[in-house]
Amino acid sequence: MSHTAIMLIAGIALLIVLRLAIRDGRRATRLFILLWLIVSIGNLLVGVLYAGYGWAEEAAIWILVFGAPAAVAVAAALFGADSES
């Protein structure tokens, strides 16, 4: 399994844990976005500084690694069962 796939699974897993642990879905989403931003930037820096990838290569992957779980989190907050209409 690729490192990118592992990071995507980890992001979704973190989102699930936070949504189950925190009753307020919007608060859980905000916390997830903050934590996932920190984790994904750390992953980008490891790729550039230690794995030898270029900034442009890692930035393209970072958009996927951060963006996909963040989009799921935002969609869950907007369209989830606990959202207010």
C-alpha positions as a Markdown table, in Angstrom:
| # | Residue | x | y | z |
|---|---|---|---|---|
| 1 | Met | 0.0 | 0.0 | 0.0 |
| 2 | Ser | 1.3 | 3.4 | -0.9 |
| 3 | His | 2.2 | 6.1 | 1.6 |
| 4 | Thr | -0.4 | 8.4 | 0.1 |
| 5 | Ala | -3.2 | 5.8 | 0.5 |
| 6 | Ile | -2.1 | 5.2 | 4.1 |
| 7 | Met | -2.3 | 9.0 | 4.8 |
| 8 | Leu | -5.7 | 9.2 | 3.2 |
| 9 | Ile | -7.0 | 6.3 | 5.4 |
| 10 | Ala | -5.4 | 7.9 | 8.5 |
| 11 | Gly | -7.2 | 11.1 | 7.7 |
| 12 | Ile | -10.6 | 9.5 | 7.4 |
| 13 | Ala | -9.9 | 7.4 | 10.5 |
| 14 | Leu | -9.1 | 10.6 | 12.5 |
| 15 | Leu | -12.2 | 12.2 | 11.2 |
| 16 | Ile | -14.3 | 9.3 | 12.3 |
| 17 | Val | -12.8 | 9.2 | 15.8 |
| 18 | Leu | -13.3 | 12.9 | 16.3 |
| 19 | Arg | -16.9 | 12.8 | 15.0 |
| 20 | Leu | -17.7 | 10.0 | 17.4 |
| 21 | Ala | -15.9 | 11.6 | 20.4 |
| 22 | Ile | -17.2 | 15.1 | 20.0 |
| 23 | Arg | -21.0 | 15.5 | 19.8 |
| 24 | Asp | -20.9 | 18.9 | 18.1 |
| 25 | Gly | -20.2 | 18.1 | 14.4 |
| 26 | Arg | -19.1 | 21.5 | 13.5 |
| 27 | Arg | -16.6 | 21.6 | 16.4 |
| 28 | Ala | -15.3 | 18.2 | 15.5 |
| 29 | Thr | -14.9 | 19.4 | 11.9 |
| 30 | Arg | -13.0 | 22.5 | 12.9 |
| 31 | Leu | -10.7 | 20.4 | 15.2 |
| 32 | Phe | -10.2 | 17.9 | 12.5 |
| 33 | Ile | -9.2 | 20.5 | 9.9 |
| 34 | Leu | -6.7 | 22.0 | 12.3 |
| 35 | Leu | -5.1 | 18.7 | 13.3 |
| 36 | Trp | -5.1 | 17.3 | 9.8 |
| 37 | Leu | -3.5 | 20.5 | 8.4 |
| 38 | Ile | -0.7 | 20.1 | 10.9 |
| 39 | Val | -0.2 | 16.4 | 10.2 |
| 40 | Ser | -0.3 | 16.9 | 6.4 |
| 41 | Ile | 2.2 | 19.7 | 6.5 |
| 42 | Gly | 4.4 | 17.6 | 8.6 |
| 43 | Asn | 4.1 | 14.8 | 6.1 |
| 44 | Leu | 5.0 | 17.3 | 3.3 |
| 45 | Leu | 8.1 | 18.4 | 5.1 |
| 46 | Val | 9.2 | 14.8 | 5.7 |
| 47 | Gly | 8.8 | 14.1 | 2.0 |
| 48 | Val | 10.8 | 17.1 | 1.0 |
| 49 | Leu | 13.5 | 17.2 | 3.7 |
| 50 | Tyr | 14.1 | 13.5 | 4.3 |
| 51 | Ala | 12.7 | 11.5 | 1.3 |
| 52 | Gly | 14.2 | 13.7 | -1.3 |
| 53 | Tyr | 11.1 | 14.7 | -3.2 |
| 54 | Gly | 10.9 | 18.2 | -4.7 |
| 55 | Trp | 8.6 | 20.9 | -3.4 |
| 56 | Ala | 6.4 | 20.8 | -6.5 |
| 57 | Glu | 6.0 | 17.0 | -6.3 |
| 58 | Glu | 5.1 | 17.1 | -2.7 |
| 59 | Ala | 2.8 | 20.0 | -3.0 |
| 60 | Ala | 0.7 | 18.2 | -5.6 |
| 61 | Ile | 0.4 | 15.2 | -3.3 |
| 62 | Trp | -0.3 | 17.4 | -0.3 |
| 63 | Ile | -3.3 | 18.9 | -2.1 |
| 64 | Leu | -4.7 | 15.3 | -2.3 |
| 65 | Val | -3.6 | 14.2 | 1.2 |
| 66 | Phe | -5.1 | 17.3 | 2.9 |
| 67 | Gly | -7.9 | 18.1 | 0.5 |
| 68 | Ala | -9.7 | 14.8 | 0.2 |
| 69 | Pro | -10.2 | 14.1 | 4.0 |
| 70 | Ala | -10.9 | 17.8 | 4.5 |
| 71 | Ala | -13.6 | 17.8 | 1.8 |
| 72 | Val | -15.2 | 14.7 | 3.4 |
| 73 | Ala | -15.2 | 16.5 | 6.8 |
| 74 | Val | -16.8 | 19.6 | 5.4 |
| 75 | Ala | -19.4 | 17.6 | 3.5 |
| 76 | Ala | -20.2 | 15.6 | 6.7 |
| 77 | Ala | -20.6 | 18.8 | 8.6 |
| 78 | Leu | -22.8 | 20.4 | 6.0 |
| 79 | Phe | -25.0 | 17.4 | 5.1 |
| 80 | Gly | -24.6 | 15.2 | 8.2 |
| 81 | Ala | -27.4 | 14.1 | 10.4 |
| 82 | Asp | -26.6 | 16.6 | 13.2 |
| 83 | Ser | -26.5 | 19.7 | 10.8 |
| 84 | Glu | -29.1 | 22.4 | 11.4 |
| 85 | Ser | -31.4 | 23.4 | 8.5 |
